[in-house]
């Protein structure tokens, strides 16, 4: 429920409305939308208060329908949010590409990939130190050693680092090394983990769950923001459907839908959607043309020998070629792709 105040509502009347809600145990969110002041009631007491509040001085109207994710909704904040990660701004005027290996395997591997993607225009470095895998026998990552390697290469290349955190108890550890915390698709509804990263200062990259709706993704983001961390970037990475020719089905329509419903930036992960490297550039171009604020792409210096996700990882040369293709599309969308020349 949203309480809309008169444009001439006095501070005294506004305070009285707020006090009435709080005395009844309600939680609220005050925002200015255009020339209107909105008081959004977040919890279940909203309907029981509707009649009382509608008769109070300074109240223009009661709007009963409100999204269940008030902090991340366009109703709360019409203007797009920009999320800063180091000196990189996601959701600003530029298209941001994040690139790197699925898993950090060694110093030599990470150095080769990081230096190459930086030269080809990547603005951030990705790499998994903790890897939740479908099989318990698959490579699970190097842990803190991998985090230290990512931090070292961040200093060497100037690229901020995003890496996945898989458990609430690891949030502080990962936060000491990384510039951005990633919540993977398998953990999108791990509510304890969402609350934990919501209590941390580092920005969060939140991936859509493998079978999750757009609303469920937004509710997951609401967990993070309501816990105190407003610096959230959403990521569409493909959902599981009946189609088997790709690893997942990239839901391009989710990008404009999310842009309509939330002020948070939206990125696309073409690697996990495609599952095979020859399709990745096609899906990357579609993501940018669909209005995404950026991409997160898997790149490996020797993908045929990769310990995880080799078939969907671009080669170093393949990434460079894709970036050249994306530059023209980004420019046409009015979102330049800033390339750092080596």
N, C-alpha and C positions, 0 to 999 in steps of 0.2 A: 504494500500500500504506500502511496506517495501523497503527502500533504503539501499542497501548493499554497504558499502564502501570498497575500495581497502585495502588490508592488510597493504600496505605502505602509506596509506593516511595520509597526514600531518595534524597537528592540525589546521593550517590555512585553508586548504581546507575543513576540517570537520566543522569548524566554519562558513565558507561561506555557506555551505549547510544548516546548522541550521538557519542561518540568513535569507536566501532566503525563507525558509518555514515560519518563524515567520513574516517576512515582508508582506507575502501574507495572514496573518491571520490564518495560520495553527497551529494545536497543534501537538506536537510530543512526542515520547518516545524513548530514546536512550538506547540500551542494547548491551551487548557483548555476542554473542552466539558462543561458541567454539573459533575459531580464527577470526571470522567475527564481525564487528561492524554494527549493524542494527539501522536505524532510522525509526521508525514506525510512519506513518501519521495517526492520529486518526479520523479526520473529513472529511467532504465532499469536501474540497479543494484539496484532494489528487490527483484526476485524472487530474485536470487542471494544476497541477504542474509537472506532470510526465515527459513530454517532456523536459521542462527547466532543471529539476534536473538531468536527465539522461545524459545531455551533459556537466555537470560541472566536473571540475577536482576532482579526488579522488573517483568518483562514479563508482563502478564495475557493478552494475545491478539494475534494478527496478523489484521487485516482486509484481505484481498487486494484488494478492490474499492474504488477511490477515484476521484472525478472527476478528469479531466485538467486541471482549473483549480483547484488547491488554495487559492490565495490568495483567490479570490472566492466559494468554495463555502460553503454553510451548514454543512458538516461542519467547516470551519475556524473559522467564526464564526457561531454560531446567531443572535445578536442582530442586528437590522437596523442598517446603517450610516447615519449622518446626515452629509450633505455640506454644509458651510457655504460659501457664496459671498457674501462681504461680510457683511451682516447677515441674509441669507436662508438658511434651513435647508431643504434638500431631503431628504425622507425622514423628516421630523419629524412633528409633529401637524397641520400645516397643509398644504393643497393649494397648490402653487406653480404659477403661470401665468407663462410667459415669452412675450413678444409683441414684435412689431416687423416691419419690412419684410424681404422676402427679401434684397434688396440695398440697401445705402446708396447713394442716387442723388445727393442734394444735402443741404445744410444745412437748407433750408426743409422738404424732405420729411421728413427724420429728426426735426426738431424737432416738426413737427405730429403725427407718429405717436407719438413718445415721450411727449409731454405728455398726449396723449389716453389711451393705454393705461395710463399711470401713474395717471391720474384714475379709470380704470375698474377698477383693482385688480391690474394686472400687477405682479409682484414683481421681474422682471428684464427687460432689454431685449435683444432679438436683432437682428442685422443683419449681412449679409454684406459684407465688404470685399474678400475674395478669393473668387471664385465659380468652381468647376469646372463647366463647362457642356458639354453633349453636343455642341454645335456650336462650332467654333473661332471662328465669326463672331458669336456671342452676346456680350452684355455680360459682361465678366469681373470687374467690380468696380472700385472706386476705389483699392484697395491701401492704402497707409499713410495717404493722405488720408481714406479712409473710416474707418480705425481711429481717427484723431484726432477725427473727428466723433462717433463712438460714445463715446469717452472724455469729450468735452465734454458730451454729453447725459447721460451717467451722472452727472456732477457736478451738472448742472442739475436733474435729476429725482430723484436718489438711487437710481436703479435700477442694480444691477450689470449688467455687459455680458457676454454670451456671443457669440462669433463664431468662424467656422470658420477652421482652419488647414489648409492643403493640402499643405505640403511641410516636411520636417524643418528645412530652413534658415530657415524663417519662424517657427519656434516662439518663439524669443526675442523677435523683433519683435512678434508678436501678443501675447505675454505681457506686454509693457511697457504695452499699452493696455487689454487685456481682463481681466476678472475670472475668466472661465472659457473654456477652449479647447474648441471643438467639432470632433469628427472626423465628417465627413459619411459618408453611406452608401457613396459610391464609394470611400472611403478606409478602410473598416472593416478590411480586410486588407492595408493598407499597413504592413507590419511595422516598417519603419524609422521611419515617422511615429509609430506607436504607442509604440515605444521612446523616441523623442525627447520626446513629451509625458509619458511615464513618468518621465523625468529632470527634468521641470519642476515647479515648486512649485504652479502654478495647477491647480484642479480641472478635470476633463475630462467633457464630455458626449459619449458614444459612441453613435452611431446604428447601428442594425442595417443590414447590407448589403442591397442590393436583392433578392438571391436567397440570402441566408444563413440557415442554421439557427440555432436558439437556442444550440446548443452552440458553433457558430462565433462567435457574438457573445460568449459567455462566455470563450472562448479568446482573443478579441481583447482583452477586458477584462483577462485574465490577463497579457497582454503589458505593459499599462500598469502594473498593480499590481506585477508582479514586477520592473519596472524602477525601482520606488521610490515611485510615486505612488498612494496608496490612495484618493484622493478622486475616484472615478469614479461617474458617473450613466449608466445605460443608457437608450436611447430606442428604442421600437418605432415605426417610421414607415411601416409597410406594406411588403409584399413583392410581387414580380412573380409573377403567376399567369396562368392562361388568361383570366381575366375582363377585359374591356375597358371596362366601363361606368364604372369609376373608374380613376384614374391608377395606384394600387396597391391591394392588398387588405390592409386593416388587420387584423392578426392579434391580436385582443383576447385570445385564449387564451394568447398569449405572456406577457401581464402576470402572471397567476397562476402560470404555469409558472416564469417567472423569479423571482418572489417565493418560490417553493418551493425553488429551486436555489441562489439567491445572496442574500447579505446586502446587496447594493448597491441603491440606490434605482432605481426604474423610472419613466420618463416616457413619454408618448405624443405623437406628432406627427400630428394629424388633417389638417393641411393637405396634406402630401405624400401621404398615403394617399388623400384624397378627389380632389384635382385640380380641384375646383370648389367655390366658396365656399358654396353653399347646403347642401352636405353636411357641411361642417366642424363646425357646432354639434352635429349628431347624433353624429358620431364622437367629438367631445370629451366629450359626456355619457357615451357608452359607455365611454370610457377611464377616466373618474373612477369610474363604477359598477363597472368591472372591477378596481379596486384600484390604479390608477396613483397615484404620488406627485405628479404634476403634468402639465402640458401645455406644449408649445412650439408657438406659433401664429403664422402669418404675417398681418400687418395692414398695410394701405396706405391713405394718405389719398386716393389716386386710382388704384385698382387697374386700371382700364381703360387707364391710361397707364403702368403699371409696366414697368420694363425687364426684369424677370424674374418669373415665377410670378404674374402678375396675376390669372388666372382663379381661382386657389385662395386668394387673399388676401382676408381680410375687410375690409369698410369699417370706418371708425371707429365708426359707429353700430352696425354688425353685431357688432363685438367687444363693445361695451357690453351689447347685448342678450344675447349668449351668456354673458357673465359673470353676469348676473342669473339665468339659467337654471342655471348651474353651482353657484351658491351653495346652492341647495336640495339638489341632489344631493350636494355635498360635505358638507353638514351631516348628511344622512341616513347618509353613510358614516362619520361621526364624525371627519371631517377638514375643519374649517372653512376656507372660502375667505376670506381676509382682504382686504377691499376698502378702499382708501384713498379717502376721500371728498374730492372737489375743493371 
